[in-house]
Amino acid sequence: MSTLFEIIGGALLLIGSAFLFLGGLGIFRMPDVYNRLQAGTKATTLGGMSLILGVGFLMVETSWMWMAKAVIIVIFIAFSNPISSHALARAMYKRKQYPLITSKDENMDAYKEISENEKKEEDA
């Protein structure tokens, strides 16, 4: 039974390491802050969760509390990563750092219609 936990834990550690490596590569290679933010958030969510659960499976023989703590940390990551990435993206947009759009229309902004509607509602 112990070897099954070790195999699952080792596999989760490898999967988590791969996701974190690819996320770091994505942050390095992406052209704008929004793409980098998406690559980093996905990688830390999946990679971090896999690593923590892998450690939980490896240490479950010592005490079942390791797995309980790992699950609590995974739940915290599942809630905090999307919220923090949304806050960062919104802050960058408010600083007028718009998404990179490779189109013939240089004035194209995916959020412009929403911003103009918000301004109209504020003025009214």
C-alpha positions as CSV (number, residue, x, y, z in Angstrom):
1,M,0.0,0.0,0.0
2,S,2.8,2.4,0.7
3,T,4.3,2.0,-2.8
4,L,0.9,3.1,-4.3
5,F,1.1,6.4,-2.3
6,E,4.7,6.9,-3.3
7,I,3.8,6.3,-7.0
8,I,0.9,8.7,-6.9
9,G,2.9,11.3,-5.0
10,G,5.9,11.0,-7.3
11,A,3.6,11.4,-10.4
12,L,2.0,14.4,-8.9
13,L,5.4,16.0,-8.2
14,L,6.5,15.4,-11.8
15,I,3.2,16.8,-13.2
16,G,3.5,19.9,-10.9
17,S,7.1,20.5,-11.8
18,A,6.3,20.3,-15.5
19,F,3.4,22.8,-15.2
20,L,5.5,25.2,-13.2
21,F,8.3,25.0,-15.8
22,L,6.0,25.5,-18.7
23,G,4.4,28.4,-16.9
24,G,7.7,30.0,-16.4
25,L,8.5,29.5,-20.0
26,G,5.1,31.0,-20.9
27,I,5.8,34.1,-18.8
28,F,9.1,34.5,-20.6
29,R,7.7,34.0,-24.1
30,M,4.3,35.8,-24.0
31,P,4.1,39.3,-25.7
32,D,2.0,41.3,-23.2
33,V,1.1,41.4,-19.6
34,Y,-2.3,39.8,-20.0
35,N,-0.9,36.7,-21.7
36,R,1.9,36.5,-19.2
37,L,-0.7,36.8,-16.4
38,Q,-2.8,34.0,-17.8
39,A,0.2,31.7,-18.3
40,G,1.5,32.3,-14.8
41,T,-1.9,31.9,-13.2
42,K,-2.7,28.6,-14.9
43,A,0.8,27.2,-14.1
44,T,0.8,28.2,-10.5
45,T,-2.7,26.9,-10.0
46,L,-2.2,23.5,-11.6
47,G,1.5,23.1,-10.7
48,G,1.2,24.3,-7.1
49,M,-1.8,22.1,-6.5
50,S,-0.1,19.1,-8.0
51,L,3.1,19.6,-6.0
52,I,1.3,20.1,-2.7
53,L,-0.9,17.1,-3.2
54,G,2.2,15.1,-4.2
55,V,3.8,16.0,-0.9
56,G,0.6,15.1,0.9
57,F,0.5,11.6,-0.7
58,L,4.2,11.0,0.0
59,M,3.8,12.0,3.7
60,V,0.4,10.3,4.3
61,E,2.2,7.3,5.9
62,T,3.7,9.5,8.6
63,S,0.4,11.2,9.5
64,W,-3.0,11.7,7.8
65,M,-2.8,15.4,8.8
66,W,-0.3,16.0,6.0
67,M,-3.0,15.2,3.5
68,A,-5.6,17.3,5.4
69,K,-3.2,20.3,5.3
70,A,-2.5,19.7,1.7
71,V,-6.2,19.7,0.8
72,I,-6.7,22.9,2.8
73,I,-3.8,24.6,1.0
74,V,-5.1,23.4,-2.4
75,I,-8.6,24.9,-1.7
76,F,-6.9,28.2,-0.7
77,I,-5.0,28.2,-4.0
78,A,-8.1,27.5,-6.0
79,F,-9.8,30.5,-4.5
80,S,-6.9,33.0,-4.3
81,N,-5.2,32.6,-7.7
82,P,-8.1,33.6,-9.9
83,I,-9.0,36.5,-7.7
84,S,-5.4,37.8,-7.6
85,S,-5.0,37.5,-11.4
86,H,-8.3,39.3,-12.0
87,A,-7.1,42.2,-9.7
88,L,-3.8,42.5,-11.5
89,A,-5.4,42.5,-14.9
90,R,-7.9,45.1,-13.9
91,A,-5.1,47.3,-12.4
92,M,-3.1,47.0,-15.7
93,Y,-6.2,48.0,-17.7
94,K,-6.9,51.0,-15.5
95,R,-3.3,52.1,-16.0
96,K,-4.1,52.1,-19.7
97,Q,-1.9,49.2,-20.6
98,Y,-4.2,47.5,-23.1
99,P,-4.0,44.0,-24.5
100,L,-1.8,43.5,-27.5
101,I,-4.0,43.1,-30.6
102,T,-2.4,42.2,-33.9
103,S,-5.0,43.7,-36.2
104,K,-5.2,46.3,-39.0
105,D,-7.5,48.4,-36.7
106,E,-5.1,50.0,-34.3
107,N,-7.9,51.4,-32.2
108,M,-9.4,48.0,-31.5
109,D,-10.0,47.4,-27.8
110,A,-12.0,44.4,-26.6
111,Y,-13.1,46.2,-23.5
112,K,-13.8,49.7,-25.0
113,E,-17.5,49.2,-25.3
114,I,-17.8,48.1,-21.6
115,S,-15.7,51.1,-20.5
116,E,-17.9,53.6,-22.5
117,N,-21.1,52.1,-21.1
118,E,-19.7,52.4,-17.6
119,K,-18.9,56.0,-18.2
120,K,-22.4,56.7,-19.5
121,E,-23.9,55.1,-16.4
122,E,-21.7,57.2,-14.1
123,D,-22.6,60.4,-15.9
124,A,-26.3,59.7,-15.7
